[in-house]
Amino acid sequence: MEINTIQKLAKEKKDENQRFFTKLKKKPPKNLDYTVQEIHNEITEETNCLSCANCCKTTGPLLTNIDIERISKHLRIKPSDFITKYLKIDEENDYIFQLMPCPFLASDNYCLIYDVRPKACREYPHTDRKKIYQIANLTIKNTEICPIAYKVVEKMKEKL
């Protein structure tokens, strides 16, 4: 499914998804974490992130000090130089990339710093989290950005 289609469908289903997560939060099934992990594994296995990379093109991760240290070391530059060259501070006082798409996204959608990428990138789209209802708003937002998030939520609604 193309990203434009997923974005359109996700917007259309936003209210439905919010009702679903509200219900889930009120009475989570016993096997919720197990079921969500199973769905996540199934969907990620059949999805090629390199054919999309929409997250890297549109959504900047928050970078922690540990991320900055690790990436700077990998690039063999001082953390202060890395910050000056690539980062800015957002309205919540977090470090984010100055520009999107991500400066480390290659034209073939490969990440040039994959082995040292930020923690937020490693964990994206967060659909394998325990108690996923605790990040309902983030998950619903991610359904408009990521085919995996969209498909996981759709499958959750089907199975739960």
DSSP file (Angstrom, degrees, kcal/mol; ACC not computed):
  #  RESIDUE AA STRUCTURE BP1 BP2  ACC     N-H-->O    O-->H-N    N-H-->O    O-->H-N    TCO  KAPPA ALPHA  PHI   PSI    X-CA   Y-CA   Z-CA
    1    1 A M              0   0    0      0, 0.0     2,-0.1     0, 0.0     0, 0.0   0.000 360.0 360.0 360.0 135.5    0.0    0.0    0.0
    2    2 A E     >  -     0   0    0      1,-0.1     4,-2.2     4,-0.0     3,-0.3  -0.377 360.0-119.8 -74.4 150.9    1.3    3.4   -1.0
    3    3 A I  H  > S+     0   0    0      1,-0.2     4,-2.7     2,-0.2     5,-0.2   0.853 112.1  55.8 -61.3 -37.3    2.1    6.0    1.8
    4    4 A N  H  > S+     0   0    0      2,-0.2     4,-2.1     1,-0.2    -1,-0.2   0.898 109.0  47.8 -62.2 -40.0   -0.4    8.5    0.4
    5    5 A T  H  > S+     0   0    0     -3,-0.3     4,-2.7     2,-0.2     5,-0.2   0.919 112.1  49.2 -65.2 -45.0   -3.2    5.9    0.7
    6    6 A I  H  X S+     0   0    0     -4,-2.2     4,-2.9     1,-0.2     5,-0.2   0.906 110.1  51.0 -62.9 -42.3   -2.1    5.0    4.2
    7    7 A Q  H  X S+     0   0    0     -4,-2.7     4,-2.1     2,-0.2    -1,-0.2   0.924 112.2  46.9 -61.3 -44.2   -2.1    8.7    5.3
    8    8 A K  H  X S+     0   0    0     -4,-2.1     4,-2.1     2,-0.2    -2,-0.2   0.940 115.2  45.0 -63.2 -49.0   -5.6    9.2    3.9
    9    9 A L  H  X S+     0   0    0     -4,-2.7     4,-2.0     1,-0.2    -2,-0.2   0.903 111.4  53.3 -62.6 -42.1   -7.0    6.1    5.5
   10   10 A A  H  < S+     0   0    0     -4,-2.9     4,-0.3    -5,-0.2    -1,-0.2   0.897 109.4  48.6 -61.7 -41.2   -5.3    6.8    8.8
   11   11 A K  H >< S+     0   0    0     -4,-2.1     3,-1.0     1,-0.2     4,-0.3   0.914 111.2  50.3 -64.3 -42.4   -6.8   10.3    8.9
   12   12 A E  H 3< S+     0   0    0     -4,-2.1     4,-0.3     1,-0.2     3,-0.3   0.835 115.3  43.5 -63.2 -32.7  -10.2    8.8    8.1
   13   13 A K  T 3X S+     0   0    0     -4,-2.0     4,-3.0     1,-0.2    -1,-0.2   0.320  81.6 105.2 -97.5   7.5   -9.8    6.3   10.9
   14   14 A K  H <> S+     0   0    0     -3,-1.0     4,-2.3    -4,-0.3    -1,-0.2   0.924  83.7  43.2 -56.6 -50.1   -8.4    8.6   13.5
   15   15 A D  H  > S+     0   0    0     -4,-0.3     4,-2.4    -3,-0.3    -1,-0.2   0.920 114.7  50.7 -62.8 -44.0  -11.6    8.9   15.6
   16   16 A E  H  > S+     0   0    0     -4,-0.3     4,-2.3     1,-0.2    -2,-0.2   0.909 111.2  48.9 -58.5 -43.7  -12.2    5.1   15.3
   17   17 A N  H  X S+     0   0    0     -4,-3.0     4,-2.5     2,-0.2    -1,-0.2   0.875 109.1  52.1 -66.4 -38.1   -8.7    4.5   16.5
   18   18 A Q  H  X S+     0   0    0     -4,-2.3     4,-2.2    -5,-0.2    -1,-0.2   0.917 110.6  47.9 -65.1 -41.4   -9.0    6.8   19.4
   19   19 A R  H  X S+     0   0    0     -4,-2.4     4,-2.3     2,-0.2    -2,-0.2   0.914 111.0  52.5 -62.9 -41.9  -12.2    5.0   20.5
   20   20 A F  H  X S+     0   0    0     -4,-2.3     4,-2.4     1,-0.2    -2,-0.2   0.935 112.0  44.0 -59.0 -49.0  -10.4    1.7   20.1
   21   21 A F  H  X S+     0   0    0     -4,-2.5     4,-2.4     2,-0.2    -1,-0.2   0.847 110.8  54.7 -68.6 -33.7   -7.5    2.7   22.3
   22   22 A T  H  X S+     0   0    0     -4,-2.2     4,-1.8     2,-0.2    -1,-0.2   0.929 111.8  44.8 -62.6 -44.7   -9.8    4.3   24.9
   23   23 A K  H  X S+     0   0    0     -4,-2.3     4,-2.0     1,-0.2    -2,-0.2   0.903 112.4  51.9 -64.1 -42.4  -11.7    1.0   25.2
   24   24 A L  H  < S+     0   0    0     -4,-2.4    -2,-0.2     1,-0.2    -1,-0.2   0.891 108.9  50.6 -61.5 -41.6   -8.4   -0.9   25.3
   25   25 A K  H  < S+     0   0    0     -4,-2.4    -1,-0.2     1,-0.2    -2,-0.2   0.878 109.0  51.5 -66.3 -38.9   -7.1    1.3   28.1
   26   26 A K  H  < S+     0   0    0     -4,-1.8    -1,-0.2     1,-0.3    -2,-0.2   0.886 131.9  10.1 -66.5 -39.2  -10.3    0.8   30.2
   27   27 A K  S  < S-     0   0    0     -4,-2.0    -1,-0.3    -5,-0.1    -2,-0.2  -0.575  76.8-169.1-144.4  76.6  -10.2   -3.0   29.9
   28   28 A P        -     0   0    0      0, 0.0    -3,-0.1     0, 0.0    -4,-0.1  -0.455  29.4-114.0 -68.6 134.9   -6.9   -4.4   28.4
   29   29 A P    >   -     0   0    0      0, 0.0     3,-1.6     0, 0.0     4,-0.2  -0.293  23.8-115.3 -63.3 153.8   -7.1   -8.1   27.6
   30   30 A K  T 3  S+     0   0    0      1,-0.3     3,-0.3     2,-0.1     4,-0.2   0.880 115.7  42.8 -56.6 -40.7   -4.8  -10.4   29.6
   31   31 A N  T 3> S+     0   0    0      1,-0.2     4,-2.9     2,-0.1    -1,-0.3   0.124  78.8 121.2 -96.3  21.5   -2.7  -11.4   26.6
   32   32 A L  H <> S+     0   0    0     -3,-1.6     4,-3.0     1,-0.2     5,-0.3   0.921  74.5  44.7 -52.5 -55.8   -2.5   -7.8   25.1
   33   33 A D  H  > S+     0   0    0     -3,-0.3     4,-2.3    -4,-0.2    -1,-0.2   0.901 115.8  47.9 -60.0 -42.2    1.3   -7.4   25.2
   34   34 A Y  H  > S+     0   0    0      2,-0.2     4,-2.3     1,-0.2    -1,-0.2   0.936 114.1  46.3 -62.9 -47.4    1.8  -10.9   23.7
   35   35 A T  H  X S+     0   0    0     -4,-2.9     4,-2.6     2,-0.2    -2,-0.2   0.919 113.2  48.5 -62.9 -45.4   -0.8  -10.4   21.0
   36   36 A V  H  X S+     0   0    0     -4,-3.0     4,-3.0    -5,-0.2    -1,-0.2   0.907 111.3  50.6 -63.3 -41.9    0.6   -6.9   20.0
   37   37 A Q  H  X S+     0   0    0     -4,-2.3     4,-2.7    -5,-0.3    -1,-0.2   0.912 110.7  49.8 -61.5 -42.2    4.1   -8.3   19.9
   38   38 A E  H  X S+     0   0    0     -4,-2.3     4,-2.3     2,-0.2    -2,-0.2   0.926 113.0  45.9 -61.4 -46.5    2.9  -11.1   17.6
   39   39 A I  H  X S+     0   0    0     -4,-2.6     4,-2.7     2,-0.2     5,-0.3   0.933 112.4  51.4 -62.6 -46.6    1.2   -8.7   15.3
   40   40 A H  H  X S+     0   0    0     -4,-3.0     4,-2.8    87,-0.2     5,-0.3   0.928 111.0  47.9 -55.9 -48.1    4.2   -6.4   15.3
   41   41 A N  H  X S+     0   0    0     -4,-2.7     4,-1.8     1,-0.2    -1,-0.2   0.917 112.7  48.5 -61.2 -44.3    6.5   -9.2   14.4
   42   42 A E  H  X S+     0   0    0     -4,-2.3     4,-1.2    -5,-0.2    -2,-0.2   0.932 115.4  43.4 -61.9 -47.7    4.2  -10.4   11.6
   43   43 A I  H  < S+     0   0    0     -4,-2.7     4,-0.4     1,-0.2     3,-0.3   0.906 113.6  49.7 -68.9 -42.9    3.8   -7.0   10.1
   44   44 A T  H >< S+     0   0    0     -4,-2.8     3,-0.8    -5,-0.3    -1,-0.2   0.848 107.3  56.8 -66.8 -31.3    7.5   -6.0   10.3
   45   45 A E  H 3< S+     0   0    0     -4,-1.8    -1,-0.2    -5,-0.3    -2,-0.2   0.859 111.6  41.3 -65.3 -35.5    8.5   -9.2    8.7
   46   46 A E  T 3< S+     0   0    0     -4,-1.2     2,-0.5    -3,-0.3    -1,-0.2   0.354 103.5  83.0 -95.5   6.4    6.3   -8.5    5.6
   47   47 A T    <   -     0   0    0     -3,-0.8     2,-0.8    -4,-0.4     3,-0.1  -0.938  63.1-152.3-117.4 131.1    7.2   -4.8    5.4
   48   48 A N    >   -     0   0    0     -2,-0.5     3,-1.7     1,-0.2     4,-0.3  -0.854   5.5-168.2-101.0 102.5   10.3   -3.4    3.7
   49   49 A C  G >> S+     0   0    0     -2,-0.8     3,-1.7     1,-0.3     4,-1.5   0.804  83.4  66.3 -59.2 -30.3   11.2   -0.1    5.4
   50   50 A L  G 34 S+     0   0    0      1,-0.3    -1,-0.3     2,-0.2    60,-0.0   0.718  93.0  59.8 -67.5 -19.7   13.7    0.7    2.6
   51   51 A S  G <4 S+     0   0    0     -3,-1.7    -1,-0.3    58,-0.0    -2,-0.2   0.577 123.6  18.9 -81.6  -7.4   10.9    1.0    0.1
   52   52 A C  T <4  +     0   0    0     -3,-1.7    -2,-0.2    -4,-0.3    -3,-0.1   0.669  60.2 171.2-122.4 -72.2    9.3    3.7    2.2
   53   53 A A     X  +     0   0    0     -4,-1.5     4,-1.4     1,-0.1     3,-0.3   0.722  28.3 145.2  56.5  25.0   11.5    5.5    4.7
   54   54 A N  H  >  +     0   0    0      1,-0.2     4,-1.9     2,-0.2     5,-0.4   0.855  65.8  58.6 -60.0 -34.8    8.7    8.1    5.3
   55   55 A C  H  > S+     0   0    0      1,-0.2     4,-2.4     2,-0.2    -1,-0.2   0.922 107.9  45.6 -60.0 -43.0    9.7    8.3    8.9
   56   56 A C  H  4 S+     0   0    0     -3,-0.3    46,-3.1     1,-0.2    -1,-0.2   0.744 115.4  48.3 -72.2 -23.7   13.2    9.5    7.9
   57   57 A K  H  < S+     0   0    0     -4,-1.4    -1,-0.2    44,-0.3    -2,-0.2   0.749 129.5  14.8 -86.1 -25.7   11.8   11.9    5.4
   58   58 A T  H  < S+     0   0    0     -4,-1.9     2,-0.6     1,-0.2    -3,-0.2   0.677 112.3  62.2-124.9 -24.5    9.2   13.5    7.5
   59   59 A T     <  -     0   0    0     -4,-2.4    -1,-0.2    -5,-0.4    43,-0.1  -0.914  62.2-151.4-121.7 111.5    9.6   12.9   11.3
   60   60 A G        -     0   0    0     -2,-0.6     2,-0.1    -3,-0.1    -4,-0.1  -0.622  17.6-132.5 -81.5 134.3   12.7   14.0   13.1
   61   61 A P        -     0   0    0      0, 0.0    36,-0.4     0, 0.0     2,-0.4  -0.404  20.2-110.8 -77.2 158.6   13.7   11.9   16.2
   62   62 A L        -     0   0    0     34,-0.1     2,-0.5    -2,-0.1    58,-0.5  -0.752  33.5-144.0 -81.5 136.9   14.6   13.4   19.5
   63   63 A L  B     -A   95   0A   0     32,-2.6    32,-0.6    -2,-0.4     2,-0.1  -0.918   8.4-151.0-108.6 126.9   18.3   12.9   20.1
   64   64 A T     >  -     0   0    0     -2,-0.5     4,-2.4     1,-0.1     5,-0.2  -0.381  32.2-105.6 -84.0 168.5   19.5   12.2   23.6
   65   65 A N  H  > S+     0   0    0      1,-0.2     4,-2.5     2,-0.2     5,-0.2   0.871 124.7  54.4 -61.3 -36.1   23.0   13.2   24.9
   66   66 A I  H  > S+     0   0    0      2,-0.2     4,-2.5     1,-0.2    -1,-0.2   0.914 107.8  49.5 -64.4 -42.2   23.9    9.5   24.6
   67   67 A D  H  > S+     0   0    0      2,-0.2     4,-2.9     1,-0.2     5,-0.3   0.936 111.1  49.7 -58.6 -47.0   22.8    9.5   21.0
   68   68 A I  H  X S+     0   0    0     -4,-2.4     4,-2.4     1,-0.2     5,-0.2   0.910 112.1  47.3 -61.0 -44.5   24.9   12.7   20.3
   69   69 A E  H  X S+     0   0    0     -4,-2.5     4,-2.3     2,-0.2    -1,-0.2   0.937 114.8  46.4 -61.0 -48.1   28.0   11.2   21.9
   70   70 A R  H  X S+     0   0    0     -4,-2.5     4,-2.0     2,-0.2    -2,-0.2   0.920 116.0  43.4 -63.5 -47.0   27.6    7.9   20.0
   71   71 A I  H  X S+     0   0    0     -4,-2.9     4,-2.5     2,-0.2    -1,-0.2   0.908 113.4  51.9 -68.4 -41.6   27.0    9.5   16.6
   72   72 A S  H  X>S+     0   0    0     -4,-2.4     5,-2.4    -5,-0.3     4,-0.8   0.921 109.8  49.3 -59.1 -45.1   29.7   12.1   17.1
   73   73 A K  H ><5S+     0   0    0     -4,-2.3     3,-0.7    -5,-0.2    -1,-0.2   0.924 111.3  49.6 -60.6 -44.6   32.3    9.5   18.0
   74   74 A H  H 3<5S+     0   0    0     -4,-2.0    -2,-0.2     1,-0.2    -1,-0.2   0.893 114.7  43.8 -60.6 -41.2   31.2    7.5   14.9
   75   75 A L  H 3<5S-     0   0    0     -4,-2.5    -1,-0.2     2,-0.1    -2,-0.2   0.528 110.6-125.9 -82.2  -5.7   31.6   10.6   12.7
   76   76 A R  T <<5 +     0   0    0     -4,-0.8     2,-0.3    -3,-0.7    -3,-0.2   0.899  69.6 118.5  58.5  44.7   34.9   11.4   14.4
   77   77 A I  S   <S-     0   0    0     -5,-2.4    -1,-0.2    -6,-0.1    -2,-0.1  -0.926  72.4 -92.5-131.9 161.6   33.7   14.9   15.3
   78   78 A K    >>  -     0   0    0     -2,-0.3     4,-2.4     1,-0.1     3,-0.5  -0.450  33.5-121.5 -70.4 144.0   33.2   16.7   18.6
   79   79 A P  H 3> S+     0   0    0      0, 0.0     4,-2.6     0, 0.0     5,-0.2   0.872 114.8  55.4 -52.2 -38.3   29.7   16.5   20.0
   80   80 A S  H 3> S+     0   0    0      1,-0.2     4,-2.3     2,-0.2     5,-0.1   0.882 108.2  47.9 -64.1 -37.3   29.6   20.3   20.0
   81   81 A D  H <> S+     0   0    0     -3,-0.5     4,-2.6     2,-0.2    -1,-0.2   0.881 110.4  51.9 -69.9 -38.0   30.4   20.3   16.3
   82   82 A F  H  X>S+     0   0    0     -4,-2.4     4,-2.7     2,-0.2     5,-0.6   0.935 111.0  48.0 -61.2 -46.2   27.8   17.7   15.6
   83   83 A I  H  X5S+     0   0    0     -4,-2.6     4,-1.9     1,-0.2    -2,-0.2   0.937 113.6  47.0 -60.1 -48.1   25.2   19.8   17.4
   84   84 A T  H  <5S+     0   0    0     -4,-2.3    -1,-0.2     1,-0.2    -2,-0.2   0.907 118.1  41.3 -61.5 -42.9   26.1   22.9   15.5
   85   85 A K  H  <5S+     0   0    0     -4,-2.6    -2,-0.2    -5,-0.1    -1,-0.2   0.872 133.3  12.0 -75.5 -37.8   26.1   21.2   12.1
   86   86 A Y  H  <5S+     0   0    0     -4,-2.7    12,-3.0    -5,-0.2    13,-0.4   0.668 108.6  67.6-118.2 -20.6   23.0   19.0   12.4
   87   87 A L  E  << -B   97   0A   0     -4,-1.9     2,-0.3    -5,-0.6    10,-0.2  -0.641  39.9-179.7-115.5 162.5   20.8   19.9   15.4
   88   88 A K  E     -B   96   0A   0      8,-2.6     8,-2.7    -2,-0.2     2,-0.5  -0.936  34.3-108.8-143.1 166.9   18.6   22.5   16.9
   89   89 A I  E     -B   95   0A   0     -2,-0.3     6,-0.2     6,-0.2     2,-0.0  -0.873  34.3-147.1-101.4 129.2   16.6   22.7   20.1
   90   90 A D    >   -     0   0    0      4,-2.9     3,-2.0    -2,-0.5    -1,-0.0  -0.157  36.5 -84.3 -86.0-175.8   12.8   22.4   19.7
   91   91 A E  T 3  S+     0   0    0      1,-0.3    -1,-0.1     2,-0.1    -2,-0.0   0.689 129.5  53.3 -65.6 -18.7   10.0   24.1   21.7
   92   92 A E  T 3  S-     0   0    0      2,-0.1    -1,-0.3     0, 0.0     3,-0.1   0.254 120.7-107.7 -98.6  12.3   10.2   21.3   24.3
   93   93 A N  S <  S+     0   0    0     -3,-2.0     2,-0.3     1,-0.3    -2,-0.1   0.764  76.1 134.7  69.8  27.4   14.0   21.9   24.8
   94   94 A D        -     0   0    0    -30,-0.0    -4,-2.9   -32,-0.0     2,-0.4  -0.782  60.2-111.2-104.2 151.0   14.9   18.6   23.0
   95   95 A Y  E     +AB  63  89A   0    -32,-0.6   -32,-2.6    -2,-0.3     2,-0.3  -0.678  45.7 162.8 -79.1 131.5   17.6   18.2   20.3
   96   96 A I  E     - B   0  88A   0     -8,-2.7    -8,-2.6    -2,-0.4   -34,-0.1  -0.910  45.7 -79.7-138.1 166.5   16.2   17.5   16.9
   97   97 A F  E     - B   0  87A   0    -36,-0.4   -10,-0.3    -2,-0.3   -37,-0.1  -0.413  33.0-133.1 -67.7 145.6   17.6   17.6   13.4
   98   98 A Q  S    S+     0   0    0    -12,-3.0     2,-0.3     1,-0.1    -1,-0.1   0.882  87.1  22.7 -64.3 -39.0   17.7   21.1   11.8
   99   99 A L  S    S-     0   0    0    -13,-0.4    -1,-0.1     2,-0.1    -2,-0.0  -0.931  81.8-110.7-132.2 151.4   16.3   19.9    8.6
  100  100 A M  S    S+     0   0    0     -2,-0.3     2,-0.2     2,-0.1   -43,-0.1  -0.946  86.5  61.6-120.2 148.9   14.2   17.0    7.3
  101  101 A P  S    S-     0   0    0      0, 0.0   -44,-0.3     0, 0.0    -2,-0.1   0.512 109.3 -92.2 -60.4 164.2   14.6   14.6    5.5
  102  102 A C    >   -     0   0    0    -46,-3.1     3,-1.9    -2,-0.2    -2,-0.1  -0.229  28.5-130.3 -51.9 134.3   17.2   13.2    7.9
  103  103 A P  T 3  S+     0   0    0      0, 0.0    -1,-0.2     0, 0.0    -3,-0.1   0.653 107.1  55.1 -64.4 -12.7   20.7   14.4    6.9
  104  104 A F  T 3  S+     0   0    0    -48,-0.1     8,-3.3     2,-0.1     2,-0.6   0.259  79.3 109.6-104.8  11.8   21.8   10.7    7.2
  105  105 A L  B <   -C  111   0B   0     -3,-1.9     6,-0.2     6,-0.2     2,-0.1  -0.798  60.3-146.9 -89.4 118.7   19.2    9.3    4.8
  106  106 A A    >   -     0   0    0      4,-3.1     3,-2.1    -2,-0.6    -2,-0.1  -0.352  28.1-103.5 -80.0 165.5   20.9    8.2    1.6
  107  107 A S  T 3  S+     0   0    0      1,-0.3    -1,-0.1     2,-0.1    -2,-0.0   0.718 123.1  56.3 -63.7 -21.2   19.1    8.4   -1.8
  108  108 A D  T 3  S-     0   0    0      2,-0.1    -1,-0.3     0, 0.0     3,-0.1   0.245 121.6-107.9 -93.5  13.4   18.5    4.6   -1.7
  109  109 A N  S <  S+     0   0    0     -3,-2.1     2,-0.2     1,-0.3    -2,-0.1   0.524  76.5 136.2  71.8   9.1   16.7    5.0    1.7
  110  110 A Y        -     0   0    0      1,-0.0    -4,-3.1    -5,-0.0     2,-0.5  -0.599  58.6-118.8 -81.6 149.2   19.5    3.4    3.6
  111  111 A C  B >   -C  105   0B   0     -2,-0.2     3,-1.1    -6,-0.2    -6,-0.2  -0.781  12.5-152.7 -89.3 126.1   20.6    5.1    6.9
  112  112 A L  T 3  S+     0   0    0     -8,-3.3    -1,-0.1    -2,-0.5    -7,-0.1   0.658  98.4  35.4 -73.8 -14.8   24.3    6.2    6.7
  113  113 A I  T >  S+     0   0    0     -9,-0.3     3,-1.8     1,-0.1     4,-0.5  -0.077  76.7 139.2-124.9  33.3   24.6    5.9   10.5
  114  114 A Y  G X   +     0   0    0     -3,-1.1     3,-1.1     1,-0.3    -1,-0.1   0.843  69.1  52.1 -50.5 -45.9   22.4    2.8   11.0
  115  115 A D  G 3  S+     0   0    0      1,-0.2    -1,-0.3    -4,-0.2    -2,-0.1   0.717 123.2  30.3 -67.8 -19.7   24.6    1.1   13.5
  116  116 A V  G <  S+     0   0    0     -3,-1.8    -1,-0.2   -45,-0.0    -2,-0.2   0.150  88.5 143.9-122.5  17.2   24.7    4.2   15.7
  117  117 A R    <   -     0   0    0     -3,-1.1     5,-0.1    -4,-0.5    -3,-0.1  -0.072  60.4 -79.1 -58.5 158.7   21.3    5.7   14.9
  118  118 A P    >>  -     0   0    0      0, 0.0     4,-2.0     0, 0.0     3,-0.6  -0.169  36.6-115.9 -59.2 152.9   19.4    7.5   17.6
  119  119 A K  H 3> S+     0   0    0      1,-0.2     4,-2.0     2,-0.2     5,-0.2   0.874 116.0  58.6 -55.7 -40.9   17.4    5.5   20.2
  120  120 A A  H 3> S+     0   0    0    -58,-0.5     4,-0.9     1,-0.2    -1,-0.2   0.857 107.0  47.5 -60.9 -35.3   14.1    7.0   18.8
  121  121 A C  H <4 S+     0   0    0     -3,-0.6     3,-0.3     2,-0.2    -1,-0.2   0.892 108.9  53.9 -71.6 -40.8   14.9    5.6   15.4
  122  122 A R  H  < S+     0   0    0     -4,-2.0    -2,-0.2     1,-0.2    -1,-0.2   0.877 114.7  40.8 -59.3 -38.3   15.8    2.2   16.8
  123  123 A E  H >< S+     0   0    0     -4,-2.0     3,-2.4    -5,-0.2     5,-0.3   0.600  92.5 152.5 -90.1 -12.8   12.4    2.0   18.5
  124  124 A Y  T 3<  +     0   0    0     -4,-0.9    -3,-0.0    -3,-0.3   -69,-0.0  -0.359  61.2  21.9 -64.9 140.5   10.3    3.4   15.8
  125  125 A P  T 3  S-     0   0    0      0, 0.0    -1,-0.3     0, 0.0    17,-0.1  -0.875  86.7-144.7 -94.2  22.8    7.3    3.0   15.2
  126  126 A H    X   +     0   0    0     -3,-2.4     3,-0.9     1,-0.1    -2,-0.1   0.709  55.5 132.7  66.0  22.4    7.0    1.8   18.8
  127  127 A T  T 3   +     0   0    0      1,-0.2   -87,-0.2    -4,-0.2    -1,-0.1   0.375  63.9  61.0 -87.2   5.7    4.4   -0.9   17.9
  128  128 A D  T 3  S+     0   0    0     -5,-0.3    -1,-0.2   -88,-0.1     2,-0.1   0.173  77.9 126.0-112.7  16.3    6.1   -3.5   20.0
  129  129 A R    X   -     0   0    0     -3,-0.9     3,-0.6     1,-0.1     2,-0.2  -0.432  64.9-114.8 -74.4 146.2    5.8   -1.6   23.3
  130  130 A K  T 3  S+     0   0    0      1,-0.2     4,-0.1    -2,-0.1    -1,-0.1  -0.524 101.7  16.9 -72.8 149.9    4.2   -3.2   26.3
  131  131 A K  T >  S-     0   0    0     -2,-0.2     3,-2.6     1,-0.1     4,-0.3   0.940  77.3-176.5  49.2  55.3    0.9   -1.6   27.4
  132  132 A I  G X  S+     0   0    0     -3,-0.6     3,-1.8     1,-0.3     7,-0.2   0.735  71.9  73.9 -56.4 -24.9    0.7    0.1   23.9
  133  133 A Y  G >  S+     0   0    0      1,-0.3     3,-1.2     2,-0.2    -1,-0.3   0.727  84.1  67.9 -63.6 -19.1   -2.5    1.9   25.1
  134  134 A Q  G <  S+     0   0    0     -3,-2.6    -1,-0.3     1,-0.3    -2,-0.2   0.703 106.7  39.0 -73.1 -18.6   -0.2    4.2   27.2
  135  135 A I  G <> S+     0   0    0     -3,-1.8     4,-2.7    -4,-0.3    -1,-0.3  -0.150  78.0 133.1-118.7  37.3    1.2    5.6   24.0
  136  136 A A  H <> S+     0   0    0     -3,-1.2     4,-2.9     1,-0.2     5,-0.2   0.905  70.7  49.6 -55.5 -48.2   -2.1    5.7   22.1
  137  137 A N  H  > S+     0   0    0      1,-0.2     4,-2.3     2,-0.2    -1,-0.2   0.910 113.4  46.2 -61.8 -42.7   -1.7    9.3   20.8
  138  138 A L  H  > S+     0   0    0      2,-0.2     4,-2.5     1,-0.2    -1,-0.2   0.921 113.5  49.4 -63.8 -44.1    1.8    8.6   19.5
  139  139 A T  H  X S+     0   0    0     -4,-2.7     4,-1.2     2,-0.2    -2,-0.2   0.919 111.6  48.1 -62.5 -44.7    0.6    5.3   17.9
  140  140 A I  H  < S+     0   0    0     -4,-2.9     4,-0.5     1,-0.2     3,-0.4   0.907 112.2  49.7 -63.5 -41.4   -2.4    7.0   16.2
  141  141 A K  H >< S+     0   0    0     -4,-2.3     3,-1.4    -5,-0.2     4,-0.3   0.911 108.1  54.3 -61.1 -42.1   -0.1    9.8   15.0
  142  142 A N  H >X S+     0   0    0     -4,-2.5     4,-3.2     1,-0.3     3,-1.2   0.732  91.7  72.0 -67.6 -22.0    2.4    7.2   13.6
  143  143 A T  T 3< S+     0   0    0     -4,-1.2    -1,-0.3    -3,-0.4  -133,-0.2   0.767  97.7  51.5 -64.5 -21.8   -0.4    5.5   11.6
  144  144 A E  T <4 S+     0   0    0     -3,-1.4    -1,-0.3    -4,-0.5    -2,-0.2   0.579 119.5  34.7 -86.2 -10.8   -0.3    8.5    9.3
  145  145 A I  T <4 S+     0   0    0     -3,-1.2    -2,-0.2    -4,-0.3    -3,-0.1   0.748 115.5  46.9-109.8 -37.0    3.5    8.2    8.9
  146  146 A C     X  -     0   0    0     -4,-3.2     4,-2.3     1,-0.1    -1,-0.2  -0.941  56.8-151.3-125.4 124.9    4.3    4.5    8.9
  147  147 A P  H  > S+     0   0    0      0, 0.0     4,-2.7     0, 0.0     5,-0.2   0.847 102.1  55.7 -56.4 -35.1    2.7    1.6    7.1
  148  148 A I  H  > S+     0   0    0      2,-0.2     4,-2.8     1,-0.2     5,-0.2   0.955 108.2  46.3 -64.0 -49.5    3.8   -0.7    9.9
  149  149 A A  H  > S+     0   0    0     -7,-0.3     4,-2.3     1,-0.2    -6,-0.2   0.923 114.1  49.4 -58.7 -44.8    2.0    1.4   12.6
  150  150 A Y  H  X S+     0   0    0     -4,-2.3     4,-2.2    -8,-0.3    -1,-0.2   0.948 114.5  43.3 -59.3 -50.4   -1.1    1.6   10.4
  151  151 A K  H  X S+     0   0    0     -4,-2.7     4,-2.5     1,-0.2    -2,-0.2   0.864 111.8  53.8 -67.3 -36.9   -1.2   -2.1    9.7
  152  152 A V  H  X S+     0   0    0     -4,-2.8     4,-2.5    -5,-0.2    -1,-0.2   0.937 110.6  46.2 -62.7 -46.2   -0.5   -3.1   13.3
  153  153 A V  H  X S+     0   0    0     -4,-2.3     4,-2.3    -5,-0.2    -2,-0.2   0.913 112.6  50.3 -64.6 -41.4   -3.4   -0.9   14.6
  154  154 A E  H  X S+     0   0    0     -4,-2.2     4,-1.5    -5,-0.2    -1,-0.2   0.922 112.8  46.6 -60.6 -43.7   -5.7   -2.3   11.9
  155  155 A K  H  X S+     0   0    0     -4,-2.5     4,-2.5     1,-0.2    -1,-0.2   0.856 109.6  54.6 -68.3 -35.4   -4.7   -5.9   12.9
  156  156 A M  H  X S+     0   0    0     -4,-2.5     4,-2.9     1,-0.2    -1,-0.2   0.923 107.1  50.2 -62.6 -43.4   -5.2   -5.1   16.6
  157  157 A K  H  < S+     0   0    0     -4,-2.3    -1,-0.2     1,-0.2    -2,-0.2   0.848 112.7  48.4 -63.2 -33.2   -8.7   -3.9   16.0
  158  158 A E  H  < S+     0   0    0     -4,-1.5    -2,-0.2    -5,-0.2    -1,-0.2   0.913 120.8  33.8 -70.0 -44.8   -9.4   -7.1   14.1
  159  159 A K  H  <        0   0    0     -4,-2.5    -2,-0.2     1,-0.2    -3,-0.2   0.748 360.0 360.0 -88.8 -26.2   -7.9   -9.4   16.7
  160  160 A L     <        0   0    0     -4,-2.9    -1,-0.2    -5,-0.2    -3,-0.2   0.448 360.0 360.0-102.6 360.0   -8.7   -7.7   20.0
